[in-house]
Amino acid sequence: MLLRVLISGCTLLVLSLTLASTVVSAETATTANAAADDQLRHLLMPEHFDADAAIAALEASGLSARNKIMGKATIDSARTTPKNQLPTALEQIRVLLGLE
């Protein structure tokens, strides 16, 4: 009986540690995604716009595959946007990606 209780206690401890590790991993992933989204938001500002860096940040972000595909296409089209229209185009991209 004592052995069974010890085994159950060890199993519970292992399950608790596994759960804690999963929670920490999820929190770390959420923090990493938020940082990637912040970097992308920064790169999609007119004064910091860099299409190649924005696409790389987009790929590293936690956005859905659908938003990544649409985002890449719109960032590519922003490369040829006249300077006076760039702020509006970048704002539309940020809204499309849910970064506004």
C-alpha positions as CSV (number, residue, x, y, z in Angstrom):
1,M,0.0,0.0,0.0
2,L,2.8,2.4,0.9
3,L,4.6,1.6,-2.4
4,R,1.4,2.3,-4.3
5,V,1.0,5.7,-2.6
6,L,4.7,6.6,-3.3
7,I,4.2,5.7,-7.0
8,S,1.0,7.7,-7.1
9,G,2.8,10.6,-5.5
10,C,5.7,10.4,-8.0
11,T,3.2,10.1,-10.9
12,L,1.4,13.2,-9.6
13,L,4.7,15.0,-9.3
14,V,5.7,14.1,-12.8
15,L,2.2,15.2,-14.1
16,S,2.5,18.5,-12.2
17,L,6.0,19.1,-13.6
18,T,4.8,18.3,-17.1
19,L,1.9,20.6,-16.8
20,A,4.1,23.4,-15.4
21,S,6.5,22.9,-18.3
22,T,3.7,23.1,-20.8
23,V,2.4,26.3,-19.3
24,V,5.9,27.9,-19.3
25,S,6.3,26.8,-23.0
26,A,3.0,28.3,-24.0
27,E,3.9,31.6,-22.2
28,T,7.3,31.7,-23.9
29,A,5.7,31.1,-27.3
30,T,3.1,33.8,-26.6
31,T,5.9,36.3,-25.6
32,A,7.9,35.4,-28.7
33,N,4.9,35.9,-30.9
34,A,4.1,39.2,-29.3
35,A,7.7,40.3,-29.8
36,A,7.6,39.3,-33.5
37,D,4.3,41.1,-33.9
38,D,5.8,44.2,-32.3
39,Q,8.8,44.1,-34.7
40,L,6.5,43.7,-37.7
41,R,4.3,46.6,-36.5
42,H,7.5,48.7,-36.2
43,L,8.7,47.7,-39.7
44,L,5.3,48.6,-41.2
45,M,5.6,52.3,-40.1
46,P,6.5,54.7,-42.9
47,E,9.7,55.9,-41.2
48,H,11.0,52.3,-40.7
49,F,9.5,50.5,-43.7
50,D,11.8,47.8,-45.1
51,A,9.9,45.3,-47.2
52,D,12.4,42.5,-46.9
53,A,12.7,42.9,-43.1
54,A,8.9,43.2,-42.8
55,I,8.4,39.9,-44.7
56,A,11.0,38.2,-42.5
57,A,9.2,39.5,-39.4
58,L,5.9,38.4,-40.9
59,E,7.2,34.9,-41.4
60,A,8.4,34.8,-37.7
61,S,5.2,36.1,-36.3
62,G,2.3,34.2,-34.8
63,L,-0.1,35.2,-37.5
64,S,-2.1,32.6,-39.3
65,A,-0.9,31.1,-42.6
66,R,-3.7,33.0,-44.4
67,N,-2.6,36.3,-43.0
68,K,1.0,35.6,-43.8
69,I,0.2,35.0,-47.4
70,M,-2.0,38.1,-47.7
71,G,0.6,40.1,-45.8
72,K,3.4,39.1,-48.0
73,A,1.5,40.0,-51.1
74,T,0.5,43.4,-49.8
75,I,4.0,44.2,-48.5
76,D,5.4,43.3,-51.9
77,S,2.9,45.7,-53.5
78,A,3.9,48.5,-51.0
79,R,7.4,48.4,-52.4
80,T,6.2,50.3,-55.5
81,T,3.8,52.6,-53.6
82,P,4.6,56.3,-54.1
83,K,6.1,57.9,-51.0
84,N,3.1,60.2,-50.4
85,Q,0.7,57.1,-50.4
86,L,3.0,54.8,-48.3
87,P,1.6,55.8,-44.8
88,T,-2.0,54.9,-45.9
89,A,-0.9,51.7,-47.6
90,L,1.1,50.6,-44.5
91,E,-1.8,51.4,-42.2
92,Q,-4.1,49.2,-44.4
93,I,-1.5,46.4,-44.1
94,R,-1.3,46.7,-40.3
95,V,-5.1,46.6,-40.1
96,L,-5.3,43.6,-42.5
97,L,-2.9,41.8,-40.3
98,G,-4.6,42.7,-37.1
99,L,-1.7,44.8,-35.8
100,E,-3.7,48.1,-35.4
